[in-house]
C-alpha cells in the first residue's frame, strides 16, 4: 500500500481538508513522514501548498459572490459565521493566520473574499498559517507517537 501513496495524494488531501469537505491531511502527513522516505521539508511544502490552494479557493468563492449580493445580503443568506465577519472586519488579512482552525477557518477565508481583501496579503497570511501548523505537527511527531 505504501508504494501507492504519493505526494499528489498528500496535496489533494490537504486541498480537500481546507474546504468544507472532510479530509485527513494531518494523519496522512504524519504517516508519510514515519513510513515513507520523503523529507519533512518536501512533505511540509506539498501539504502547505495543497491546503493553501483550497483556502484561497474559498476566498475566491467569497469574492465571486460579492458580484451577486451586497455584503449584508450575503451574511443573511449564507449565514456566515458571525465571529468570522467580526474578525475579518476588525483585523483584516492577518487574521487569516488562523485559517487552519476547524470550521472557523473556512468561514474566515470565505469572509475575506466577501470583504474583498487583496489577494497577495490573503495568500501570504493563509500560507504562513498553514505552514506553521504543518511544521509544528512535523516537529512534534516524535512526541505525538510516543
CNS distance restraints for C-alpha pairs under 8 A (distance, minus, plus):
assign (resid   1 and name CA) (resid   5 and name CA) 7.09 0.50 0.50
assign (resid   2 and name CA) (resid  35 and name CA) 7.70 0.50 0.50
assign (resid   2 and name CA) (resid  36 and name CA) 7.26 0.50 0.50
assign (resid   5 and name CA) (resid   9 and name CA) 6.25 0.50 0.50
assign (resid   6 and name CA) (resid  10 and name CA) 6.85 0.50 0.50
assign (resid   7 and name CA) (resid  11 and name CA) 6.20 0.50 0.50
assign (resid   7 and name CA) (resid  43 and name CA) 7.52 0.50 0.50
assign (resid   7 and name CA) (resid  46 and name CA) 6.85 0.50 0.50
assign (resid   8 and name CA) (resid  12 and name CA) 6.11 0.50 0.50
assign (resid   9 and name CA) (resid  13 and name CA) 6.00 0.50 0.50
assign (resid  10 and name CA) (resid  14 and name CA) 6.02 0.50 0.50
assign (resid  10 and name CA) (resid  25 and name CA) 6.48 0.50 0.50
assign (resid  10 and name CA) (resid  28 and name CA) 6.70 0.50 0.50
assign (resid  10 and name CA) (resid  29 and name CA) 6.75 0.50 0.50
assign (resid  10 and name CA) (resid  43 and name CA) 7.93 0.50 0.50
assign (resid  10 and name CA) (resid  46 and name CA) 6.91 0.50 0.50
assign (resid  10 and name CA) (resid  47 and name CA) 6.06 0.50 0.50
assign (resid  10 and name CA) (resid  50 and name CA) 7.77 0.50 0.50
assign (resid  11 and name CA) (resid  15 and name CA) 6.12 0.50 0.50
assign (resid  11 and name CA) (resid  46 and name CA) 5.56 0.50 0.50
assign (resid  11 and name CA) (resid  47 and name CA) 5.39 0.50 0.50
assign (resid  11 and name CA) (resid  49 and name CA) 7.01 0.50 0.50
assign (resid  11 and name CA) (resid  50 and name CA) 4.54 0.50 0.50
assign (resid  11 and name CA) (resid  51 and name CA) 7.44 0.50 0.50
assign (resid  12 and name CA) (resid  16 and name CA) 6.08 0.50 0.50
assign (resid  12 and name CA) (resid  50 and name CA) 6.14 0.50 0.50
assign (resid  13 and name CA) (resid  17 and name CA) 6.05 0.50 0.50
assign (resid  13 and name CA) (resid  23 and name CA) 5.68 0.50 0.50
assign (resid  13 and name CA) (resid  24 and name CA) 6.43 0.50 0.50
assign (resid  13 and name CA) (resid  25 and name CA) 5.10 0.50 0.50
assign (resid  13 and name CA) (resid  28 and name CA) 7.95 0.50 0.50
assign (resid  13 and name CA) (resid  50 and name CA) 7.56 0.50 0.50
assign (resid  14 and name CA) (resid  18 and name CA) 6.42 0.50 0.50
assign (resid  14 and name CA) (resid  23 and name CA) 7.01 0.50 0.50
assign (resid  14 and name CA) (resid  24 and name CA) 7.46 0.50 0.50
assign (resid  14 and name CA) (resid  25 and name CA) 4.85 0.50 0.50
assign (resid  14 and name CA) (resid  26 and name CA) 7.90 0.50 0.50
assign (resid  14 and name CA) (resid  47 and name CA) 5.51 0.50 0.50
assign (resid  14 and name CA) (resid  48 and name CA) 7.44 0.50 0.50
assign (resid  14 and name CA) (resid  50 and name CA) 4.99 0.50 0.50
assign (resid  14 and name CA) (resid  51 and name CA) 4.59 0.50 0.50
assign (resid  14 and name CA) (resid  54 and name CA) 7.73 0.50 0.50
assign (resid  15 and name CA) (resid  19 and name CA) 7.07 0.50 0.50
assign (resid  15 and name CA) (resid  50 and name CA) 4.36 0.50 0.50
assign (resid  15 and name CA) (resid  51 and name CA) 4.47 0.50 0.50
assign (resid  15 and name CA) (resid  52 and name CA) 7.18 0.50 0.50
assign (resid  15 and name CA) (resid  53 and name CA) 6.29 0.50 0.50
assign (resid  15 and name CA) (resid  54 and name CA) 4.57 0.50 0.50
assign (resid  15 and name CA) (resid  55 and name CA) 7.71 0.50 0.50
assign (resid  16 and name CA) (resid  20 and name CA) 7.64 0.50 0.50
assign (resid  16 and name CA) (resid  21 and name CA) 5.79 0.50 0.50
assign (resid  16 and name CA) (resid  22 and name CA) 6.58 0.50 0.50
assign (resid  16 and name CA) (resid  23 and name CA) 5.62 0.50 0.50
assign (resid  16 and name CA) (resid  51 and name CA) 7.47 0.50 0.50
assign (resid  16 and name CA) (resid  54 and name CA) 6.54 0.50 0.50
assign (resid  17 and name CA) (resid  21 and name CA) 6.37 0.50 0.50
assign (resid  17 and name CA) (resid  22 and name CA) 5.72 0.50 0.50
assign (resid  17 and name CA) (resid  23 and name CA) 4.31 0.50 0.50
assign (resid  17 and name CA) (resid  24 and name CA) 6.50 0.50 0.50
assign (resid  17 and name CA) (resid  25 and name CA) 6.36 0.50 0.50
assign (resid  17 and name CA) (resid  51 and name CA) 6.78 0.50 0.50
assign (resid  17 and name CA) (resid  54 and name CA) 7.71 0.50 0.50
assign (resid  18 and name CA) (resid  51 and name CA) 5.31 0.50 0.50
assign (resid  18 and name CA) (resid  52 and name CA) 7.45 0.50 0.50
assign (resid  18 and name CA) (resid  54 and name CA) 5.17 0.50 0.50
assign (resid  18 and name CA) (resid  55 and name CA) 5.42 0.50 0.50
assign (resid  18 and name CA) (resid 100 and name CA) 7.39 0.50 0.50
assign (resid  18 and name CA) (resid 106 and name CA) 6.91 0.50 0.50
assign (resid  19 and name CA) (resid  54 and name CA) 5.96 0.50 0.50
assign (resid  19 and name CA) (resid  55 and name CA) 6.52 0.50 0.50
assign (resid  19 and name CA) (resid  58 and name CA) 7.04 0.50 0.50
assign (resid  19 and name CA) (resid 106 and name CA) 6.30 0.50 0.50
assign (resid  20 and name CA) (resid 103 and name CA) 7.71 0.50 0.50
assign (resid  20 and name CA) (resid 106 and name CA) 6.90 0.50 0.50
assign (resid  24 and name CA) (resid  28 and name CA) 6.29 0.50 0.50
assign (resid  25 and name CA) (resid  29 and name CA) 5.85 0.50 0.50
assign (resid  25 and name CA) (resid  47 and name CA) 7.40 0.50 0.50
assign (resid  26 and name CA) (resid  30 and name CA) 6.23 0.50 0.50
assign (resid  26 and name CA) (resid 134 and name CA) 7.48 0.50 0.50
assign (resid  26 and name CA) (resid 137 and name CA) 7.67 0.50 0.50
assign (resid  27 and name CA) (resid  31 and name CA) 6.05 0.50 0.50
assign (resid  28 and name CA) (resid  32 and name CA) 5.96 0.50 0.50
assign (resid  29 and name CA) (resid  33 and name CA) 6.26 0.50 0.50
assign (resid  29 and name CA) (resid  43 and name CA) 6.76 0.50 0.50
assign (resid  29 and name CA) (resid  47 and name CA) 7.36 0.50 0.50
assign (resid  30 and name CA) (resid  34 and name CA) 6.28 0.50 0.50
assign (resid  30 and name CA) (resid 137 and name CA) 7.58 0.50 0.50
assign (resid  30 and name CA) (resid 138 and name CA) 6.74 0.50 0.50
assign (resid  30 and name CA) (resid 141 and name CA) 6.87 0.50 0.50
assign (resid  31 and name CA) (resid  35 and name CA) 5.87 0.50 0.50
assign (resid  31 and name CA) (resid  36 and name CA) 7.86 0.50 0.50
assign (resid  32 and name CA) (resid  36 and name CA) 5.17 0.50 0.50
assign (resid  32 and name CA) (resid  37 and name CA) 7.84 0.50 0.50
assign (resid  32 and name CA) (resid  38 and name CA) 7.25 0.50 0.50
assign (resid  32 and name CA) (resid  43 and name CA) 7.99 0.50 0.50
assign (resid  33 and name CA) (resid  37 and name CA) 7.19 0.50 0.50
assign (resid  33 and name CA) (resid  38 and name CA) 6.48 0.50 0.50
assign (resid  33 and name CA) (resid  39 and name CA) 7.22 0.50 0.50
assign (resid  33 and name CA) (resid  40 and name CA) 6.47 0.50 0.50
assign (resid  33 and name CA) (resid  43 and name CA) 7.45 0.50 0.50
assign (resid  33 and name CA) (resid 138 and name CA) 7.85 0.50 0.50
assign (resid  38 and name CA) (resid  42 and name CA) 6.52 0.50 0.50
assign (resid  38 and name CA) (resid  43 and name CA) 6.72 0.50 0.50
assign (resid  39 and name CA) (resid  43 and name CA) 6.38 0.50 0.50
assign (resid  40 and name CA) (resid  44 and name CA) 5.98 0.50 0.50
assign (resid  40 and name CA) (resid 138 and name CA) 6.96 0.50 0.50
assign (resid  41 and name CA) (resid  45 and name CA) 6.13 0.50 0.50
assign (resid  42 and name CA) (resid  46 and name CA) 6.18 0.50 0.50
assign (resid  43 and name CA) (resid  47 and name CA) 5.99 0.50 0.50
assign (resid  44 and name CA) (resid  48 and name CA) 5.91 0.50 0.50
assign (resid  44 and name CA) (resid 131 and name CA) 6.88 0.50 0.50
assign (resid  44 and name CA) (resid 134 and name CA) 6.24 0.50 0.50
assign (resid  44 and name CA) (resid 135 and name CA) 6.41 0.50 0.50
assign (resid  44 and name CA) (resid 138 and name CA) 7.88 0.50 0.50
assign (resid  45 and name CA) (resid  49 and name CA) 5.98 0.50 0.50
assign (resid  45 and name CA) (resid 131 and name CA) 7.68 0.50 0.50
assign (resid  46 and name CA) (resid  50 and name CA) 6.22 0.50 0.50
assign (resid  47 and name CA) (resid  51 and name CA) 6.06 0.50 0.50
assign (resid  47 and name CA) (resid 134 and name CA) 7.40 0.50 0.50
assign (resid  48 and name CA) (resid  52 and name CA) 5.86 0.50 0.50
assign (resid  48 and name CA) (resid 127 and name CA) 6.66 0.50 0.50
assign (resid  48 and name CA) (resid 130 and name CA) 5.69 0.50 0.50
assign (resid  48 and name CA) (resid 131 and name CA) 5.31 0.50 0.50
assign (resid  48 and name CA) (resid 134 and name CA) 7.07 0.50 0.50
assign (resid  49 and name CA) (resid  53 and name CA) 6.10 0.50 0.50
assign (resid  49 and name CA) (resid 127 and name CA) 7.50 0.50 0.50
assign (resid  50 and name CA) (resid  54 and name CA) 6.33 0.50 0.50
assign (resid  51 and name CA) (resid  55 and name CA) 6.28 0.50 0.50
assign (resid  51 and name CA) (resid 130 and name CA) 6.87 0.50 0.50
assign (resid  52 and name CA) (resid  56 and name CA) 6.01 0.50 0.50
assign (resid  52 and name CA) (resid 123 and name CA) 7.50 0.50 0.50
assign (resid  52 and name CA) (resid 126 and name CA) 6.25 0.50 0.50
assign (resid  52 and name CA) (resid 127 and name CA) 5.40 0.50 0.50
assign (resid  52 and name CA) (resid 130 and name CA) 6.80 0.50 0.50
assign (resid  53 and name CA) (resid  57 and name CA) 6.11 0.50 0.50
assign (resid  54 and name CA) (resid  58 and name CA) 6.61 0.50 0.50
assign (resid  55 and name CA) (resid  59 and name CA) 6.49 0.50 0.50
assign (resid  55 and name CA) (resid  99 and name CA) 7.62 0.50 0.50
assign (resid  55 and name CA) (resid 106 and name CA) 6.97 0.50 0.50
assign (resid  55 and name CA) (resid 109 and name CA) 6.16 0.50 0.50
assign (resid  55 and name CA) (resid 126 and name CA) 7.27 0.50 0.50
assign (resid  56 and name CA) (resid  60 and name CA) 6.16 0.50 0.50
assign (resid  56 and name CA) (resid 109 and name CA) 6.99 0.50 0.50
assign (resid  56 and name CA) (resid 122 and name CA) 7.69 0.50 0.50
assign (resid  56 and name CA) (resid 123 and name CA) 6.82 0.50 0.50
assign (resid  56 and name CA) (resid 126 and name CA) 7.73 0.50 0.50
assign (resid  57 and name CA) (resid  61 and name CA) 6.25 0.50 0.50
assign (resid  58 and name CA) (resid  62 and name CA) 6.34 0.50 0.50
assign (resid  58 and name CA) (resid 106 and name CA) 7.03 0.50 0.50
assign (resid  58 and name CA) (resid 109 and name CA) 5.70 0.50 0.50
assign (resid  58 and name CA) (resid 110 and name CA) 5.12 0.50 0.50
assign (resid  58 and name CA) (resid 113 and name CA) 7.50 0.50 0.50
assign (resid  59 and name CA) (resid  63 and name CA) 6.16 0.50 0.50
assign (resid  59 and name CA) (resid 109 and name CA) 4.85 0.50 0.50
assign (resid  59 and name CA) (resid 110 and name CA) 4.71 0.50 0.50
assign (resid  59 and name CA) (resid 111 and name CA) 7.20 0.50 0.50
assign (resid  59 and name CA) (resid 112 and name CA) 5.97 0.50 0.50
assign (resid  59 and name CA) (resid 113 and name CA) 4.25 0.50 0.50
assign (resid  59 and name CA) (resid 114 and name CA) 7.55 0.50 0.50
assign (resid  60 and name CA) (resid  64 and name CA) 6.08 0.50 0.50
assign (resid  60 and name CA) (resid 110 and name CA) 7.56 0.50 0.50
assign (resid  60 and name CA) (resid 113 and name CA) 5.88 0.50 0.50
assign (resid  61 and name CA) (resid  65 and name CA) 6.18 0.50 0.50
assign (resid  61 and name CA) (resid 110 and name CA) 6.74 0.50 0.50
assign (resid  61 and name CA) (resid 113 and name CA) 6.90 0.50 0.50
assign (resid  62 and name CA) (resid  66 and name CA) 6.66 0.50 0.50
assign (resid  62 and name CA) (resid 109 and name CA) 7.81 0.50 0.50
assign (resid  62 and name CA) (resid 110 and name CA) 4.72 0.50 0.50
assign (resid  62 and name CA) (resid 111 and name CA) 6.31 0.50 0.50
assign (resid  62 and name CA) (resid 112 and name CA) 7.14 0.50 0.50
assign (resid  62 and name CA) (resid 113 and name CA) 4.18 0.50 0.50
assign (resid  62 and name CA) (resid 114 and name CA) 4.45 0.50 0.50
assign (resid  62 and name CA) (resid 115 and name CA) 7.94 0.50 0.50
assign (resid  63 and name CA) (resid  67 and name CA) 7.59 0.50 0.50
assign (resid  63 and name CA) (resid 110 and name CA) 7.77 0.50 0.50
assign (resid  63 and name CA) (resid 112 and name CA) 7.82 0.50 0.50
assign (resid  63 and name CA) (resid 113 and name CA) 4.06 0.50 0.50
assign (resid  63 and name CA) (resid 114 and name CA) 4.91 0.50 0.50
assign (resid  63 and name CA) (resid 115 and name CA) 7.33 0.50 0.50
assign (resid  63 and name CA) (resid 116 and name CA) 5.81 0.50 0.50
assign (resid  64 and name CA) (resid  68 and name CA) 7.63 0.50 0.50
assign (resid  64 and name CA) (resid 113 and name CA) 7.70 0.50 0.50
assign (resid  64 and name CA) (resid 114 and name CA) 7.77 0.50 0.50
assign (resid  65 and name CA) (resid  69 and name CA) 6.41 0.50 0.50
assign (resid  65 and name CA) (resid  74 and name CA) 7.74 0.50 0.50
assign (resid  65 and name CA) (resid 114 and name CA) 6.80 0.50 0.50
assign (resid  66 and name CA) (resid  70 and name CA) 6.10 0.50 0.50
assign (resid  66 and name CA) (resid  71 and name CA) 6.84 0.50 0.50
assign (resid  66 and name CA) (resid  74 and name CA) 7.72 0.50 0.50
assign (resid  66 and name CA) (resid 114 and name CA) 5.69 0.50 0.50
assign (resid  66 and name CA) (resid 115 and name CA) 7.97 0.50 0.50
assign (resid  69 and name CA) (resid  73 and name CA) 5.76 0.50 0.50
assign (resid  69 and name CA) (resid  74 and name CA) 5.80 0.50 0.50
assign (resid  70 and name CA) (resid  74 and name CA) 6.14 0.50 0.50
assign (resid  71 and name CA) (resid  75 and name CA) 6.18 0.50 0.50
assign (resid  71 and name CA) (resid 114 and name CA) 6.77 0.50 0.50
assign (resid  71 and name CA) (resid 115 and name CA) 7.35 0.50 0.50
assign (resid  72 and name CA) (resid  76 and name CA) 6.28 0.50 0.50
assign (resid  73 and name CA) (resid  77 and name CA) 5.85 0.50 0.50
assign (resid  74 and name CA) (resid  78 and name CA) 5.54 0.50 0.50
assign (resid  74 and name CA) (resid  79 and name CA) 7.57 0.50 0.50
assign (resid  74 and name CA) (resid  80 and name CA) 7.81 0.50 0.50
assign (resid  75 and name CA) (resid  79 and name CA) 5.31 0.50 0.50
assign (resid  75 and name CA) (resid  80 and name CA) 5.38 0.50 0.50
assign (resid  76 and name CA) (resid  80 and name CA) 7.60 0.50 0.50
assign (resid  80 and name CA) (resid  84 and name CA) 7.38 0.50 0.50
assign (resid  80 and name CA) (resid  85 and name CA) 7.36 0.50 0.50
assign (resid  80 and name CA) (resid 107 and name CA) 6.54 0.50 0.50
assign (resid  80 and name CA) (resid 111 and name CA) 7.52 0.50 0.50
assign (resid  81 and name CA) (resid  85 and name CA) 6.71 0.50 0.50
assign (resid  81 and name CA) (resid 104 and name CA) 7.24 0.50 0.50
assign (resid  81 and name CA) (resid 107 and name CA) 6.19 0.50 0.50
assign (resid  82 and name CA) (resid  86 and name CA) 6.27 0.50 0.50
assign (resid  83 and name CA) (resid  87 and name CA) 6.01 0.50 0.50
assign (resid  83 and name CA) (resid 104 and name CA) 7.91 0.50 0.50
assign (resid  84 and name CA) (resid  88 and name CA) 6.01 0.50 0.50
assign (resid  84 and name CA) (resid 104 and name CA) 6.56 0.50 0.50
assign (resid  84 and name CA) (resid 107 and name CA) 5.87 0.50 0.50
assign (resid  84 and name CA) (resid 108 and name CA) 5.00 0.50 0.50
assign (resid  84 and name CA) (resid 111 and name CA) 6.58 0.50 0.50
assign (resid  85 and name CA) (resid  89 and name CA) 6.08 0.50 0.50
assign (resid  85 and name CA) (resid 108 and name CA) 7.38 0.50 0.50
assign (resid  85 and name CA) (resid 111 and name CA) 6.16 0.50 0.50
assign (resid  86 and name CA) (resid  90 and name CA) 5.96 0.50 0.50
assign (resid  87 and name CA) (resid  91 and name CA) 5.65 0.50 0.50
assign (resid  87 and name CA) (resid  92 and name CA) 7.25 0.50 0.50
assign (resid  87 and name CA) (resid  95 and name CA) 6.75 0.50 0.50
assign (resid  87 and name CA) (resid 108 and name CA) 7.87 0.50 0.50
assign (resid  88 and name CA) (resid  92 and name CA) 4.78 0.50 0.50
assign (resid  88 and name CA) (resid  93 and name CA) 6.97 0.50 0.50
assign (resid  88 and name CA) (resid  95 and name CA) 6.65 0.50 0.50
assign (resid  88 and name CA) (resid 108 and name CA) 6.84 0.50 0.50
assign (resid  88 and name CA) (resid 111 and name CA) 6.79 0.50 0.50
assign (resid  88 and name CA) (resid 112 and name CA) 6.33 0.50 0.50
assign (resid  88 and name CA) (resid 115 and name CA) 7.94 0.50 0.50
assign (resid  89 and name CA) (resid 115 and name CA) 7.95 0.50 0.50
assign (resid  91 and name CA) (resid  95 and name CA) 5.82 0.50 0.50
assign (resid  92 and name CA) (resid  96 and name CA) 7.98 0.50 0.50
assign (resid  92 and name CA) (resid 112 and name CA) 7.76 0.50 0.50
assign (resid  92 and name CA) (resid 117 and name CA) 7.36 0.50 0.50
assign (resid  93 and name CA) (resid 112 and name CA) 7.24 0.50 0.50
assign (resid  93 and name CA) (resid 117 and name CA) 6.68 0.50 0.50
assign (resid  93 and name CA) (resid 121 and name CA) 6.15 0.50 0.50
assign (resid  93 and name CA) (resid 122 and name CA) 5.64 0.50 0.50
assign (resid  93 and name CA) (resid 125 and name CA) 6.67 0.50 0.50
assign (resid  94 and name CA) (resid 121 and name CA) 7.89 0.50 0.50
assign (resid  94 and name CA) (resid 122 and name CA) 7.95 0.50 0.50
assign (resid  94 and name CA) (resid 125 and name CA) 5.86 0.50 0.50
assign (resid  95 and name CA) (resid  99 and name CA) 7.60 0.50 0.50
assign (resid  95 and name CA) (resid 108 and name CA) 7.96 0.50 0.50
assign (resid  95 and name CA) (resid 125 and name CA) 7.70 0.50 0.50
assign (resid  96 and name CA) (resid 105 and name CA) 7.63 0.50 0.50
assign (resid  96 and name CA) (resid 108 and name CA) 6.69 0.50 0.50
assign (resid  96 and name CA) (resid 109 and name CA) 6.99 0.50 0.50
assign (resid  96 and name CA) (resid 122 and name CA) 6.96 0.50 0.50
assign (resid  96 and name CA) (resid 125 and name CA) 5.42 0.50 0.50
assign (resid  96 and name CA) (resid 126 and name CA) 5.26 0.50 0.50
assign (resid  96 and name CA) (resid 129 and name CA) 7.14 0.50 0.50
assign (resid  97 and name CA) (resid 125 and name CA) 5.09 0.50 0.50
assign (resid  97 and name CA) (resid 126 and name CA) 5.51 0.50 0.50
assign (resid  97 and name CA) (resid 127 and name CA) 7.86 0.50 0.50
assign (resid  97 and name CA) (resid 128 and name CA) 6.46 0.50 0.50
assign (resid  97 and name CA) (resid 129 and name CA) 4.18 0.50 0.50
assign (resid  97 and name CA) (resid 130 and name CA) 7.47 0.50 0.50
assign (resid  98 and name CA) (resid 105 and name CA) 6.27 0.50 0.50
assign (resid  98 and name CA) (resid 126 and name CA) 7.67 0.50 0.50
assign (resid  98 and name CA) (resid 129 and name CA) 6.11 0.50 0.50
assign (resid  99 and name CA) (resid 104 and name CA) 7.31 0.50 0.50
assign (resid  99 and name CA) (resid 105 and name CA) 3.83 0.50 0.50
assign (resid  99 and name CA) (resid 106 and name CA) 6.60 0.50 0.50
assign (resid  99 and name CA) (resid 108 and name CA) 6.32 0.50 0.50
assign (resid  99 and name CA) (resid 109 and name CA) 6.65 0.50 0.50
assign (resid  99 and name CA) (resid 126 and name CA) 6.12 0.50 0.50
assign (resid  99 and name CA) (resid 129 and name CA) 6.73 0.50 0.50
assign (resid  99 and name CA) (resid 130 and name CA) 7.40 0.50 0.50
assign (resid 100 and name CA) (resid 105 and name CA) 5.38 0.50 0.50
assign (resid 100 and name CA) (resid 106 and name CA) 7.99 0.50 0.50
assign (resid 100 and name CA) (resid 129 and name CA) 6.65 0.50 0.50
assign (resid 100 and name CA) (resid 130 and name CA) 5.91 0.50 0.50
assign (resid 100 and name CA) (resid 133 and name CA) 7.33 0.50 0.50
assign (resid 101 and name CA) (resid 105 and name CA) 4.75 0.50 0.50
assign (resid 101 and name CA) (resid 106 and name CA) 7.95 0.50 0.50
assign (resid 102 and name CA) (resid 106 and name CA) 7.44 0.50 0.50
assign (resid 103 and name CA) (resid 107 and name CA) 6.71 0.50 0.50
assign (resid 104 and name CA) (resid 108 and name CA) 6.05 0.50 0.50
assign (resid 105 and name CA) (resid 109 and name CA) 6.36 0.50 0.50
assign (resid 106 and name CA) (resid 110 and name CA) 6.30 0.50 0.50
assign (resid 107 and name CA) (resid 111 and name CA) 5.92 0.50 0.50
assign (resid 108 and name CA) (resid 112 and name CA) 6.02 0.50 0.50
assign (resid 109 and name CA) (resid 113 and name CA) 6.50 0.50 0.50
assign (resid 110 and name CA) (resid 114 and name CA) 6.31 0.50 0.50
assign (resid 111 and name CA) (resid 115 and name CA) 6.06 0.50 0.50
assign (resid 112 and name CA) (resid 116 and name CA) 6.05 0.50 0.50
assign (resid 112 and name CA) (resid 117 and name CA) 5.43 0.50 0.50
assign (resid 112 and name CA) (resid 122 and name CA) 7.72 0.50 0.50
assign (resid 113 and name CA) (resid 117 and name CA) 6.05 0.50 0.50
assign (resid 117 and name CA) (resid 121 and name CA) 7.78 0.50 0.50
assign (resid 117 and name CA) (resid 122 and name CA) 6.81 0.50 0.50
assign (resid 118 and name CA) (resid 122 and name CA) 6.30 0.50 0.50
assign (resid 119 and name CA) (resid 123 and name CA) 5.98 0.50 0.50
assign (resid 120 and name CA) (resid 124 and name CA) 6.09 0.50 0.50
assign (resid 121 and name CA) (resid 125 and name CA) 6.09 0.50 0.50
assign (resid 122 and name CA) (resid 126 and name CA) 5.96 0.50 0.50
assign (resid 123 and name CA) (resid 127 and name CA) 5.84 0.50 0.50
assign (resid 124 and name CA) (resid 128 and name CA) 6.00 0.50 0.50
assign (resid 125 and name CA) (resid 129 and name CA) 6.08 0.50 0.50
assign (resid 126 and name CA) (resid 130 and name CA) 6.16 0.50 0.50
assign (resid 127 and name CA) (resid 131 and name CA) 6.02 0.50 0.50
assign (resid 128 and name CA) (resid 132 and name CA) 6.14 0.50 0.50
assign (resid 129 and name CA) (resid 133 and name CA) 6.29 0.50 0.50
assign (resid 130 and name CA) (resid 134 and name CA) 6.28 0.50 0.50
assign (resid 131 and name CA) (resid 135 and name CA) 5.79 0.50 0.50
assign (resid 132 and name CA) (resid 136 and name CA) 6.04 0.50 0.50
assign (resid 133 and name CA) (resid 137 and name CA) 6.35 0.50 0.50
assign (resid 134 and name CA) (resid 138 and name CA) 6.20 0.50 0.50
assign (resid 135 and name CA) (resid 139 and name CA) 6.07 0.50 0.50
assign (resid 136 and name CA) (resid 140 and name CA) 5.92 0.50 0.50
assign (resid 137 and name CA) (resid 141 and name CA) 5.92 0.50 0.50
assign (resid 140 and name CA) (resid 144 and name CA) 6.17 0.50 0.50
assign (resid 141 and name CA) (resid 145 and name CA) 6.12 0.50 0.50
assign (resid 142 and name CA) (resid 146 and name CA) 6.37 0.50 0.50
